[in-house]
Amino acid sequence: MELDPAEMTKVGNRLKRAQGQLTAVIRMIDEGADCEDVVMQLSAVSRALDRAGFAIIATGMKQCLTPPQGTQDGADEDPTLDVAKLEKLFLSLA
């Protein structure tokens, strides 16, 4: 399965920002920065990574749960996303 390139571009950008933030955290530690500042920056990195991961998971699950047009599962209907099933799968990863 190939993930949506537009969504993965957004994820890639988010990960690059997180990489820059992590580099800043390492520099802060090396330079002996204030503990509170380091922890706050590290928290920002963690949130950015979490959001990137959830975006990847959500995109992948959407593609997995949406039957492509013309397949046996979705031949007589438009592809639709089972939101309840998606929510259950997403929450199982939390």
Residue pairs with C-beta under 8 A, 6 or more apart in sequence:
1 60
1 63
1 64
3 56
3 59
3 60
3 63
4 59
4 63
7 55
7 59
8 56
8 59
10 55
11 52
11 55
11 56
11 59
14 48
14 51
14 52
14 55
15 48
15 49
15 52
17 48
18 45
18 48
18 49
18 52
21 41
21 44
21 45
21 48
22 45
24 41
25 38
25 41
25 42
25 45
28 37
28 38
28 41
29 38
54 90
57 90
57 93
58 86
58 90
61 86
61 89
61 90
62 81
62 86
65 81
65 82
65 85
65 86
65 89
66 74
66 79
66 80
66 81
67 73
67 74
67 79
68 74
68 79
69 78
69 79
